[in-house]
């Protein structure tokens, strides 16, 4: 019995450790408020094609759940506001819903979260008093079938639940929601569920452009905003809003509740007065957001803290009411073509393009031709990195431009560095006909490609990125070593149990 207990404990601890090492994730919200969207099975193919691993839906539609079976995509499903009354009144309603709408598709469809209610404080009917009773009944239903540890229950909120968000250290919940929020927070703390928040720096900029700079909203600011109470420096509004929520939670002594961003994004089109709603800005925001999240950089108040984020939205939704921007938050058009290029791993090159596909300031870069032979590329890289005086340290293992680990990628970085350092002329991008000039920025993740007018600044950024990458790599190596150690311990226990049985 004691040996069996040790084995179970070791397995559980190892699984917990592996989950701890998972890191932050980026998902996408799959809204369906449109009459021209592809069928769920086609959506599932699109999601897999673009390496999207996490998806949020706003109900428990059986066609959607069926389409995502055996895809490996993790789903967040929902109990909509219209069902809160029924779920809060009778346990049997929650039991029936779980039995009929979730269990037939689980675990083939990987359902990991159930959201109970959507931004209820913003709902005209304000069903906030029903949320906690409904959450409790959903949790009880999960406990009956033994899934309460595998599927977490929470509710989503708008940033409007805060009465103050600036400076971040003064973050505080709106007192008019206290009767509702405290029981919610107690539920989340008791069940180790995240506080789910929908936040949009776009609206902060749109509604107050004189007080919020566009660069600050887009993660592009070269200056920082200081919190006068803590001295913490903020280079983007996203972090400031997240920290305001952290401080609001700490003010109520809820220090262990994690935060999850269940909606954020940027519209690609809008009305005449929504000038910031452009494909360039949408791509910039979402690309920078992905890099920021997957680097596990955390926020100034919570450095290194994991933060899962869901981008809104998968498609443009033509039936959404309101200003033109409301129908243009999608990453894809209904015909499944991209509104703009976006890489969900944060690794591949993604260019910032204007509507005509060119860089907005006429800058060009030099990359390697994918048609060149390996021997030609290798010779060109060897020349650029030695006689050509290019600093190629960024494409070495564990450095920011090493991944993807292929010759075309490494050659592109080396070619461009030589090109920019030598006046960005046609001759400097020749490399025996293997260099190609492009007007889309090949930079990705922490790998920043030089431009001729910003060589010094960019080199500094790459050095910083290399340090961060090394730190992140070292941290991951430590995690991997710890996991390996416990795996070896587990194997030893199993072997000892096997020997004891003879």
BELPE-V58583 format. One line per field, one symbol per residue. phi: phi as a letter, one per 40 degrees, with the letter a starting at -180 (. if undefined). psi: psi as a letter, one per 20 degrees, with the letter a starting at -180 (. if undefined). burial: 1 if it has 24 or more other ideal C-beta (glycine too) atoms within 12 Angstrom, else 0. Layout:
phi=???
psi=???
burial=???
//
This chain:
phi=.cccccccccccccccccccccgcbbbbcbcbcabbcccdcccdccccdcgcbbbbbbabdccccccccgcgccbbbabcdcbccccccbdcccccccccbbdcbccdcccbbbcbgbfccccdcfcdccccdcccccccccccbgbcccbcbaacbccccccbbacdccdaccccbdccccccccccccbfbcccbbbbddcccdcaccbbccccccgbccbbbccccbgcbbbacdcccccdcdccccccgbcbccbbccaaiaccaacdcbcccbddcccccccccccccccfcgbdcbcgccacbbcbacbcbcbcchcdccbbcccbcdcgcccacabccgbccbccbcccgbccbgcbbbbccccccccccccccdcccbccgccbccbcdgccbccccaccccccccdcccdccbgfccccbcfggccbcbbbccdafccbccbccbccccccccccccccccccccccccdccccccccccccccccccccccc
psi=ghgggggggggghghgghhhjgrqqpaqpnqkmrjkqrqhhhggggghhjkpippprjblphhghhhjpkiippqorqorhiihgghhgphhghgggghhighiipjgpnphqopoqolhiiphimkhiigghggghgggghhhjkjihhoqpaqqqriiiphpipqhijpqqphijghghghghgggghjlqqoppoqnhghgggimhihpqghhhjkjpirqppohhijqppiqhghghghhgghgghhjkniipqqpoiprapqiqarhjmhinqhghgggghghgggggiikibrhhmpipqoppppprgqpoijprarhhhjliqhqrhjjqphrpppiijgrppqoqahjjrqijjqqrprqpiiqqhggggggggghiehikpojhijrqjrhjhppmrhggghgggghggghikjlrhhijflkjiqppqjpoiqqcjoppqqhikggghhghhgghgggggggggghhgghggghghghgghgggghhghhi.
burial=0000001001000100100000111111111111001101001101100101111111111001101100101111111110110111000011101100111011001111111111111010001101111111111111000010001111111111110111111011100010011011101100101111111111111100000111111111100010100001011111111111111111110100111111111111110001011111111111111111111111111100111111111111100000001111111111010111111111111111100000000011111110010000100110111001011111100111111000111111111111111101000110100111111111111111111100100100110011011001100000000010010001001000000000
//
